[in-house]
Amino acid sequence: MKRIVVTGASGFIGTRLCDVLRQSGYQVATVGRGPSATFRWDYTSDAPPEAFESAEAVVHLAGEPVVQRWSAQVKQRIHDSRVRSTERLIQALSITRDRPKVLVCASAVGYYGNSKDHPLPETAGPGKGFLADLCREWEAKADLAESLGMRVVKIRTGIVLGENGGALKQMLPAFKAGVGGRLAGGTQWMPWIHLDDIVGIFQHAIANPVNGPLNGAAPGIVTNRDFTAKLAAALHRPAFLPVPKFALSLLFGEMGEVMLDSQRVIPTATIESGYRFRYPDLPSALASLKL
């Protein structure tokens, strides 16, 4: 039985991914801070090399939540939980005797910054700002695994839609109450993906000879205005109360401005690698969920 090691396994994506991998016949070992982890590890300490011995692949999902009010301390934790943890993961892999063949590392569409209406396939360059700089540095640390003879895949994840967590968990109370609405003007592109598809892309990256970045966003990208209208329609509720920019800034500070960034992400390399989306458009994705 092939063995897969997953960091950040207790998160929204990690929980579902581990379940799917086990159902697919893999033996799954988890690495993290929680008491249920197979191997205990905090990114402020060295990663345990023994966790990765004889594994087929490592999936690195660990990271501090980004959607919160940013302060200097919070931004440092967000940075270190991704960049430093990846650096220490690579250090552990470098001294692992029978190391994995593949590293599949999470990244984010924040790599592209605020790109307005420009289409963003995986070949597009990095943008500017805290998240873009973070993702660029994060991916660079993951790429160091290539010097160890490992195949490296980086999944630039968009807004993940699922029933028991992620963005919808935060959105649904307001929308169900009939007071949901677009963010500011709502013209910004909003790269989203169904939970089953982002898990599917990670599984696809493990099992297939894929390299480099893959955009973890559905091909049926919509603007925030369109997303708001379709979510409200799925719930049979109105959506006429936009959230003004000043309110986002008041609630989230700098993060509130980032929430208005526009990223027209296109999963070109993901599709060309052979992955087929289960939910390529928003109506089918929403219809599959118990909202």
N, C-alpha and C positions, 0 to 999 in steps of 0.2 A: 504493500500500500504506500503510495507516494505521500510524503509529508510536506505540509505547507506551514510556514510560520507567519503569524499575523501580529503586527503591533497596532495599538489603538483598536483592539478587537471589541471593546465594550461600547464603542460609539455607534451612531445611527447606521452608517454604512458597514462598519466592521461586524456588527452583530448579525446582519443579514448575510454578509459575505461568508462568515464562518459557517452558518447554517447551510448555505448552498454548497459550499465546498465539501462539507461532511456528507450531504445528500448525494454528492457526485462521486463519493468513494475515497476522498482524501482523508488522511489523518491530519488534524489541525492542532497546532500548538500555539498558544497565545503568549505574548510578552507585554507586560504593562504594570501599572501601579496597583491595580485592584486585587483583592484577595483571591479572586477566582482565576487569575492568570496562571498559566503553566509555569512561566518564569517571571519573577518579579524584576521590574526595571523602571527606574525614573530617569528621564533624560539628563538630569543633573549629575548622574553617575555613569560609570562605564557600563556598556551593554554586555550581557553575559555571552561569551562566544559559544558556550556549550548549547545554547538555545538553538543555534543555527546549524549544528552538525548534522550532516546527512539529509538535509532538507532539499526538496526539489526547488522551492522558491520561497522568497520572503516578500510579503506585502506590507509596506510601511504606511500606516494610516494615522499614526500618532500626531496630535496637535491640539493646542489650546483653541477653544472656540473663537472665531473671528468676530461674530456678530455680538458685540457688547460695546459699552462705552469705553473708548480708548483713553488711556492715560499713558505716560511714559513707561510706567511699570507694566501695564497690560501689554503694550506693544512689544516690550522686551520679552515678556513671557510667550507671546505669539511667535516672535522670531525664534527664540531659543528652543521652543518645543518642536519646531520644524527643522531649522537649520542645524542647531547643535545636536539634536537627537539623530538626524541623518548622518552627521559627521561621526558621532560615536557608534552608530550602527555600522558604518563603513570600517571603522577601526576594529570593531569586533569581528567583522567578516574577514578582515585582512589576516587575522590570526586563527581563523577557523580552518581546521585541516581538511575536512571534506565539506567545502562550502557549497551553498546553493548555486544553481546555474542561472537563476533569474532574480532580479530585484524589480518589483513593480512598486513604484513610489507615488503616493498621492501628490498632486499639485493642484492648482486652481486657475480658473479663467481670469482671476485677478492679475495673472501674468501679463495680460494685454493692456492693462490700464484702462483709461477712458478713451475709447477709440471711435466714438461717434457712430457714423453709419458705415465705416469701412469693414468689409468682410474680413473675417479672421480665421483662415485655415491654420493648421499647425505650423506652417512655414512663416507665419507673421512674426515679426520681432516683438520684444518686450516693450511695454509701455513705461510710463513714469508714475511715481508715487510709491507709498509705503508697500502696498500689496504687490505691485509689479516688481519692485526691488527684492522683496521677500521671496517671491516665487522664483525669480531668476537665480538667487543665491541658493535656495532650496534645491532646485533642479541641478545646479552645478555640483552640489555635494553628492547627490545621487549618482551623477555621471562618473564619479570617482570609482564606482564599482566596476566600470568597464576595464580599468587597469588590473582588476583581479580576475579578469576573464569571464565576467558575468554579463549576461544580456540585461539591459536596463530599459524599462518602459516608464514613462511619466504621464499620469492621467490628470489632465487639467479639467477639474470637475466644476460643473456649473451648479445652479440651485437645484438641490435634490428634492423630489416630490415623493413622499410616502405617507403612510397612514399614522404612524406612531412616533413621528419625530420630524426633524428638519424644518424647512421653511414653513410648510403647511401648518405645523403645530402652533406656530406663532401667528399665522395669518387667520386661521379658521374662526377663532372666537369672535373677532370683529366682523368678519364676513357673514357668519351665521346670525349675528345680531342685526344684520342689515346696515352696518355702518362702515363696511370696508370700502376702499377706494384706491385709485391709482396714487403713485408716489409723485408728487409735484405734477408736471405736465404729462407724465406718462409716456413720453416719446422715446425714452431710452430702451435699447434692446436688452432683453432679459434672457440670457442663456439658462435653460432649465433641462432637467433630465429625470425620468422616472427612476425610482430606487432599483427596480429590477434591471434596468438597462445599465446603470452605473456599476452594479454588481456584476452584470454580464460582461461588461468591458474589462473589469479586473480579471475575471475568470478567463476571458478570451486572451488577455495579455499573458497570463501564466502559460496557457496551453499552446500558443501559436508563436511562430518565429517573427515576432513584432519587435521593433526597436524604436527608441525615441519618444517624442510626445504624441499623445492621442487626446483629442478634445472629447471630454466627457460631457457633451451637451447634445440634445436631440436636434435632428435636422430641421424640425418645424419650429424654428425660433420665432418668438413674437415680441412685440413691444410690451412694456409694463401696462399700458392702457389696454391692449388686447388681452393680456393675461388676466387682468382684473375683471374684464367683462366676461370672459369664459369661465372663470372661477365662480363669479356671482351667478351666472346662468346655471352652472352645474348644481349650485346650492338652492336655486330658485329664490334668490334674494336680490335686492337692488344693490347697486354699487355707485353711489353718487357723491360720496364725501372724500374728495382728494386730500391727501396728507401734504400740507405745504412744506416747502423746503426748510423754513425756519423751525417748524415743529420737529423735523428729523434732526436738525442740528441741535435743538434743545435737548432731545432725548438721547442722542447718540454722539454728539460732538463731531469730531472729524469723521467717524465712521458713518454718520448720517449723510455726509457729502458723498462718500464712496458708494453709498446705496443708490445714488443717482447716476453712477457711471454707466455708460452705454458700451456693450460688448457684443457685436454681431458675430458670434462664434459659429463656425461651420465645421462639422466633424469630417473633414475631407480624408485625412489619413486613417481615421477610425473606420470609415466605410471601405476605403481602398484595402485595408488590412483584412477584410472579410467579415467584419462584424455587421450583423443585421439587427436593427433596432426593433424591439417588440412594440414600443410606443413612440413612433416617429413624430406624432402630432399631439398637440395639447388636448383636444377633445377626447381622444382615445385614452390618453394617460389619466385624465380626471375621471373618466367613466369607469376605469378599472379600480379606483380607490373607493373605500367606504368613507365618504366625507360626512 
